[in-house]
Each structure stands twice: as C-alpha cells, then as structure tokens.
Amino acid sequence: MAPFEKPNTRDSIWQLINTVVPFFLLWFLAYQSLSISYVLTFVLCVIAAGFLVRIFIIFHDCCHYSFFQNRLANKILGTITGILTFFPYSQWQHDHSVHHATSSNLDKRGTGDIWVLTVDEYLSAPLLTKLAYRFYRNPFVMFGLGPIYVFLIKNRFNRKGARLKERVNTYLTNISIISLVWLFCWTLGWKSFLLIQGPIFFISGSLGVWLFYVQHTFEDSYFEEDENWEYVKAAVEGSSYYKLPKPLQWITGNIGFHHVHHLSPRVPNYKLEEVHNHTLPLQNVPTITLSTSLRSLSFRLWDEQNKKFVGYKGISTKKERKISAQVKSEL
C-alpha cells in the first residue's frame, strides 16, 4: 500500500476544481431556473447533490490527511469543505478515526458507526430497545430522517470530552454556516434558498448515509469480539467493494473501493481504484453491485453463530424458544 499513500498535489487541485466549480455553477443555474420551471430546478439540484457528495469525499480525505501532503492544508480545506457539507472538521475527524480503528469490533461499537445489534442482543433486549432499534433501522428513518438529524442536530454539538481546538472548530463551522445561510436568505430570499438547498442537502445526505450503510452491511460481512478481531480482516472482509457504473464511481469519489480505503486511509480517493487493480488479494473481496446492494435493506441483525447479517423474520421463534429453554433449565 505504501507506494500509493502519497497524494499528488496537481491531481488534488484538479479534483478540487472539477468538483467545487461545477457545484457552484449548478447552484447558480438552479437559482436562475426558478423563474422557468421548478422541475428543471429540481433536476439541477439532483446533479448538484452528486457533486456535494464528491465534495464530502474531499473533506473525508482531508480528515485522513490524504488529500494534501501538508497537514495544515488538509485542515484548512477540510474546515472549508466541512462548512459546505455541514460537518465540523475536527469533531468528525475524531469520530471517523475511531470508526476506522474499531470497525467490525463487537466490543467497541458506538462511535462513528451505524447501530448494529447481534441476534442474541436483540432478543434479550427490553421492549423499548427493540422498538427503538426497529425504528432506527427502518429505511425511511435511516435514509429520510437520518440525514436531517445528522446535519441539523448531531453535528452541531461538541462531543463530551472534546479538546479546546475541536470545540473551537465546531463553533467556527456553526457560525460560518449560520452566516452563509443568512447571507443567501437575505440576498436571494429564504424561499428560493430552501427550494434549492433543501433538495441538495436531503438527496446528498441520503446518498451519503446509503453509501456508509451498504459498505458495511452486506450478508457475509465481518464482525468479531475484541479478542478475535483483526484489523486487516475487518478492512478487507468487513468493508465491501461497491462496484458502481463509472459515472457513479466518479461522482462518489471512488469510495466504492471501501476495502482499500479501510486497509489504508492514507491513500487519496483518486488512487483507490489503482490500488485495487494492482493488488491481486484485494480483488478477491466481498463485491456488491447496485442491484445486489438493495438486499442490504433486509439485513437487520448480525448472526454471530452463522457469521452473517439476517433479517427479523424467522429469528424470533427459534432463538426465543432456545432462550426460554435455557431460562427454564436454570430455574
């Protein structure tokens, strides 16, 4: 992996240009189209949402110090792109680093990841926990309300125990977002702003949550307790290769090569495909496509015994009888 971990400044700058410039151009065209047809405006918003996802990938690389060689440059650009995507740089960098260090570790869940329960944990949980879990994992909640919660609530507050620099960065991000929203509402009108920015953020947020979800939630994924957990296995078996059509691969910044990214977060997004193609063992990893990825919507719980994701159907009766029999024998 080492030869690919050094970012190329020229490639990074070019990616910045071919991502940020089209995004603002599409935003401008969407505003101009409001006087023509909102159908046209919405189409432009959908395309702009794709570019906002791409901006988030740049932000994501900055958090790993993999977009520029200079750390300060990564922090500055990361903070700016964090403002555009509503993600505070330092806070998200911390949570995401924890995610990379603990991904697929059953004993270290809870930071920077999606809530996952094992079959036994779910069946032994109180009724309120089961209801909360079902609500959380419902696709309409996860991909509908989820982005709204992340953008407007979760990212706006500092985590407990955050250091001063992290808190200041969150405050700076929030103040900048409020200032930009006020400026656009004042100059363009709040209705026009919401008609454009609302769809862009909702669509890009839903796409972002979907990408994160599907790249760790596939049938034969990898989860182990801490004593058996291995970093390399968690990376190449617990992260999927999401094989997307070339246009979608480009707009999502190659994040479909998630197994490569988790194995070495220092590889810039524009080198992930090259690593995959030149490293034979990485080509034999769990692969999902647009059609097969839809199956992940039915995966709800991790079955430790069979080492795979399962749905709710069929697990209750079998497992509950087993637990009931164990309880009776103990009594």
C-alpha positions as CSV (number, residue, x, y, z in Angstrom):
1,M,0.0,0.0,0.0
2,A,2.9,2.4,0.8
3,P,3.7,3.5,-2.8
4,F,0.1,4.8,-3.2
5,E,-0.2,6.7,0.1
6,K,1.4,9.9,-1.1
7,P,-1.0,12.4,-2.5
8,N,-0.2,14.2,-5.8
9,T,-0.8,18.0,-5.3
10,R,-1.6,18.5,-9.0
11,D,-4.2,15.7,-9.0
12,S,-5.7,17.0,-5.7
13,I,-6.1,20.6,-7.1
14,W,-7.6,19.4,-10.3
15,Q,-10.1,17.3,-8.4
16,L,-10.9,20.3,-6.3
17,I,-11.6,22.4,-9.4
18,N,-13.7,19.8,-11.2
19,T,-15.8,19.3,-8.1
20,V,-16.3,22.6,-6.4
21,V,-16.7,24.8,-9.6
22,P,-19.4,22.6,-11.1
23,F,-21.2,22.5,-7.8
24,F,-21.5,26.3,-7.5
25,L,-22.3,26.6,-11.2
26,L,-25.2,24.1,-10.8
27,W,-26.4,26.0,-7.8
28,F,-26.4,29.3,-9.8
29,L,-28.2,27.6,-12.7
30,A,-30.8,26.1,-10.3
31,Y,-31.5,29.6,-8.9
32,Q,-31.8,31.1,-12.4
33,S,-34.2,28.2,-13.4
34,L,-36.6,29.0,-10.6
35,S,-38.3,31.5,-13.0
36,I,-38.6,28.9,-15.7
37,S,-39.7,25.6,-14.1
38,Y,-39.1,24.0,-10.7
39,V,-38.9,20.6,-12.5
40,L,-35.7,21.9,-14.2
41,T,-34.6,23.4,-10.9
42,F,-35.1,20.0,-9.2
43,V,-33.1,18.2,-11.9
44,L,-30.2,20.6,-11.4
45,C,-30.4,20.1,-7.6
46,V,-30.2,16.3,-8.1
47,I,-27.0,16.7,-10.1
48,A,-25.6,19.3,-7.6
49,A,-26.3,16.8,-4.8
50,G,-24.0,14.4,-6.5
51,F,-21.2,17.0,-6.6
52,L,-21.8,17.7,-2.9
53,V,-21.2,14.0,-2.2
54,R,-18.0,14.4,-4.1
55,I,-17.1,17.5,-2.0
56,F,-17.7,15.4,1.1
57,I,-15.2,12.8,-0.2
58,I,-12.6,15.6,-0.4
59,F,-13.5,16.6,3.1
60,H,-13.2,12.9,4.1
61,D,-9.7,12.7,2.6
62,C,-8.6,15.9,4.4
63,C,-9.7,14.2,7.7
64,H,-7.3,11.4,6.9
65,Y,-4.5,13.9,5.8
66,S,-4.6,12.1,2.5
67,F,-5.6,14.9,0.2
68,F,-2.5,17.1,0.5
69,Q,0.9,16.3,1.9
70,N,0.8,19.3,4.2
71,R,-1.3,18.7,7.3
72,L,-2.2,22.4,7.7
73,A,-3.5,22.5,4.1
74,N,-5.7,19.5,4.9
75,K,-7.1,21.2,8.0
76,I,-7.9,24.4,6.2
77,L,-9.5,22.8,3.2
78,G,-11.2,20.2,5.5
79,T,-12.7,23.1,7.5
80,I,-14.0,24.9,4.4
81,T,-15.5,21.8,2.8
82,G,-16.9,20.9,6.2
83,I,-18.8,24.1,6.2
84,L,-20.2,23.4,2.7
85,T,-21.3,19.9,3.8
86,F,-22.3,20.9,7.4
87,F,-19.7,18.7,9.0
88,P,-17.3,20.1,11.7
89,Y,-13.9,19.0,10.6
90,S,-12.2,18.2,13.9
91,Q,-15.2,16.6,15.5
92,W,-15.9,14.3,12.5
93,Q,-12.2,13.5,12.1
94,H,-12.1,12.2,15.7
95,D,-15.2,10.0,15.3
96,H,-14.2,8.7,11.9
97,S,-10.7,7.8,13.2
98,V,-12.4,5.8,16.0
99,H,-14.6,4.1,13.3
100,H,-11.5,3.0,11.4
101,A,-9.8,1.7,14.5
102,T,-12.8,-0.3,15.7
103,S,-14.8,-1.2,12.6
104,S,-16.4,-4.6,12.9
105,N,-15.3,-5.0,16.5
106,L,-18.3,-6.1,18.5
107,D,-16.9,-4.9,21.8
108,K,-16.1,-1.4,20.6
109,R,-19.3,-0.3,18.8
110,G,-20.9,3.1,19.3
111,T,-18.6,5.8,17.8
112,G,-18.7,6.8,14.1
113,D,-20.7,3.8,13.1
114,I,-24.2,2.5,12.5
115,W,-26.1,0.9,15.4
116,V,-25.8,-2.9,15.0
117,L,-27.2,-5.5,17.4
118,T,-26.5,-9.2,17.3
119,V,-29.4,-11.6,17.2
120,D,-28.9,-12.6,20.9
121,E,-28.6,-9.0,22.0
122,Y,-31.8,-8.0,20.2
123,L,-33.8,-11.0,21.6
124,S,-32.6,-10.3,25.1
125,A,-33.2,-6.5,24.9
126,P,-36.1,-4.7,26.6
127,L,-39.2,-4.0,24.5
128,L,-38.3,-0.3,24.3
129,T,-34.8,-1.0,23.0
130,K,-36.3,-3.4,20.4
131,L,-38.7,-0.7,19.2
132,A,-36.0,1.9,19.1
133,Y,-33.8,-0.4,17.1
134,R,-36.5,-1.2,14.6
135,F,-37.3,2.5,14.3
136,Y,-33.6,3.3,13.8
137,R,-33.1,0.6,11.1
138,N,-36.2,1.4,9.2
139,P,-35.1,2.6,5.7
140,F,-37.5,5.6,5.8
141,V,-36.0,6.7,9.1
142,M,-32.3,5.9,8.3
143,F,-32.2,7.4,4.9
144,G,-35.0,10.0,5.4
145,L,-34.8,11.4,8.9
146,G,-31.2,10.3,9.4
147,P,-29.6,13.0,7.2
148,I,-31.7,15.7,8.8
149,Y,-30.7,14.5,12.3
150,V,-27.0,14.4,11.3
151,F,-27.0,17.8,9.6
152,L,-29.1,19.8,11.9
153,I,-28.6,18.2,15.3
154,K,-25.8,15.7,15.8
155,N,-23.0,17.7,14.1
156,R,-23.9,21.0,15.7
157,F,-22.8,20.0,19.2
158,N,-19.4,19.0,20.6
159,R,-18.8,15.6,21.9
160,K,-18.2,15.1,25.6
161,G,-14.5,15.5,26.5
162,A,-13.7,17.3,23.3
163,R,-10.4,19.3,23.4
164,L,-10.4,23.1,23.0
165,K,-9.2,23.1,19.4
166,E,-12.0,20.7,18.5
167,R,-14.7,22.8,20.2
168,V,-13.4,25.9,18.6
169,N,-13.6,24.3,15.1
170,T,-17.2,23.2,15.8
171,Y,-18.1,26.7,16.8
172,L,-16.4,28.2,13.8
173,T,-18.2,25.8,11.5
174,N,-21.6,26.6,13.0
175,I,-21.0,30.3,12.9
176,S,-19.9,30.1,9.3
177,I,-22.9,28.0,8.3
178,I,-25.3,30.4,10.0
179,S,-23.6,33.4,8.3
180,L,-23.8,31.8,4.9
181,V,-27.4,30.8,5.3
182,W,-28.3,34.3,6.5
183,L,-26.4,35.8,3.5
184,F,-28.2,33.7,1.0
185,C,-31.6,34.2,2.5
186,W,-31.0,37.9,2.6
187,T,-29.8,38.2,-1.0
188,L,-31.9,35.6,-2.7
189,G,-34.9,35.2,-0.4
190,W,-35.4,32.4,2.0
191,K,-37.9,30.6,-0.2
192,S,-35.6,30.4,-3.1
193,F,-32.7,29.3,-0.9
194,L,-34.8,26.5,0.7
195,L,-36.2,25.4,-2.7
196,I,-32.6,24.8,-3.9
197,Q,-30.5,24.0,-0.9
198,G,-33.2,21.8,0.7
199,P,-33.3,19.1,-2.0
200,I,-29.5,19.3,-2.5
201,F,-28.8,18.6,1.2
202,F,-31.5,16.0,1.6
203,I,-30.5,14.0,-1.5
204,S,-26.8,14.2,-0.9
205,G,-27.3,13.3,2.8
206,S,-29.4,10.3,1.9
207,L,-26.8,9.1,-0.6
208,G,-24.1,9.6,1.9
209,V,-25.9,7.5,4.6
210,W,-26.7,4.9,2.0
211,L,-23.0,4.6,0.9
212,F,-21.8,4.3,4.5
213,Y,-24.6,1.8,5.3
214,V,-24.2,-0.5,2.3
215,Q,-20.4,-0.7,2.6
216,H,-20.5,-2.3,6.0
217,T,-23.9,-4.0,5.8
218,F,-23.8,-6.9,3.5
219,E,-24.6,-10.6,4.1
220,D,-21.1,-12.1,4.6
221,S,-19.6,-9.2,6.4
222,Y,-17.1,-9.5,9.2
223,F,-17.7,-8.9,12.9
224,E,-15.7,-10.4,15.8
225,E,-15.3,-9.8,19.5
226,D,-12.2,-7.9,20.5
227,E,-10.1,-11.0,21.3
228,N,-10.6,-12.4,17.8
229,W,-10.8,-9.1,15.9
230,E,-8.1,-8.4,13.3
231,Y,-7.6,-5.1,11.6
232,V,-6.8,-6.4,8.1
233,K,-9.7,-8.8,8.1
234,A,-12.0,-6.0,9.3
235,A,-10.8,-3.9,6.4
236,V,-11.0,-6.3,3.5
237,E,-13.8,-8.5,4.7
238,G,-15.9,-6.1,6.8
239,S,-15.8,-3.4,4.1
240,S,-17.2,-4.1,0.7
241,Y,-16.2,-3.3,-2.9
242,Y,-19.2,-1.4,-4.2
243,K,-18.8,-1.9,-7.9
244,L,-20.6,1.1,-9.4
245,P,-21.1,2.3,-13.0
246,K,-18.2,4.6,-14.0
247,P,-20.3,7.9,-13.7
248,L,-21.4,7.0,-10.2
249,Q,-18.0,5.8,-9.3
250,W,-16.6,9.2,-10.3
251,I,-19.3,11.3,-8.6
252,T,-18.8,9.3,-5.3
253,G,-15.0,9.8,-5.4
254,N,-14.2,6.1,-5.7
255,I,-15.5,5.4,-2.2
256,G,-16.9,2.1,-3.5
257,F,-13.3,0.8,-3.1
258,H,-14.1,0.9,0.6
259,H,-11.9,-2.2,1.4
260,V,-8.9,-0.4,0.0
261,H,-9.7,2.7,2.0
262,H,-10.1,0.9,5.3
263,L,-6.9,-1.0,4.7
264,S,-5.0,2.2,4.2
265,P,-6.9,5.5,4.9
266,R,-3.8,7.5,3.7
267,V,-4.4,6.5,0.1
268,P,-6.1,9.5,-1.7
269,N,-9.5,8.8,-3.2
270,Y,-8.2,9.2,-6.8
271,K,-5.7,6.3,-6.2
272,L,-8.1,3.8,-4.7
273,E,-9.0,2.1,-8.0
274,E,-5.4,1.9,-9.0
275,V,-4.5,0.1,-5.7
276,H,-7.4,-2.3,-6.2
277,N,-6.3,-3.1,-9.8
278,H,-2.7,-3.6,-8.9
279,T,-3.2,-5.7,-5.7
280,L,-4.4,-9.2,-6.5
281,P,-5.6,-10.1,-3.0
282,L,-7.8,-7.0,-2.8
283,Q,-9.7,-8.2,-5.9
284,N,-11.0,-11.2,-4.0
285,V,-13.1,-9.3,-1.5
286,P,-16.9,-9.1,-1.0
287,T,-18.3,-7.4,-4.1
288,I,-21.7,-5.8,-4.4
289,T,-23.4,-4.0,-7.2
290,L,-26.3,-1.6,-7.5
291,S,-28.8,-4.5,-7.8
292,T,-27.3,-6.8,-5.1
293,S,-26.8,-3.9,-2.7
294,L,-30.6,-3.5,-2.4
295,R,-30.6,-6.8,-0.5
296,S,-28.9,-5.0,2.4
297,L,-32.2,-3.2,3.2
298,S,-33.5,-6.5,4.6
299,F,-30.4,-7.1,6.8
300,R,-31.1,-6.1,10.4
301,L,-29.1,-8.2,12.9
302,W,-25.7,-9.8,13.0
303,D,-25.9,-13.6,13.5
304,E,-22.7,-14.4,15.4
305,Q,-23.3,-18.2,15.1
306,N,-23.6,-18.2,11.3
307,K,-21.4,-15.1,10.7
308,K,-23.8,-13.2,8.5
309,F,-26.4,-10.5,8.6
310,V,-30.0,-11.6,8.8
311,G,-33.5,-10.0,9.0
312,Y,-36.0,-10.1,11.8
313,K,-38.1,-12.8,10.1
314,G,-37.6,-16.3,11.4
315,I,-35.1,-15.5,14.2
316,S,-37.6,-14.7,17.0
317,T,-39.3,-18.0,17.3
318,K,-36.2,-20.2,17.0
319,K,-34.0,-18.1,19.3
320,E,-36.7,-17.2,21.8
321,R,-37.5,-20.9,22.3
322,K,-33.8,-21.5,22.9
323,I,-33.6,-18.7,25.4
324,S,-36.8,-19.8,27.1
325,A,-35.5,-23.4,27.4
326,Q,-32.2,-22.1,28.9
327,V,-34.1,-20.0,31.4
328,K,-36.3,-22.9,32.4
329,S,-33.3,-25.2,32.9
330,E,-31.6,-22.6,35.1
331,L,-34.8,-22.1,37.2
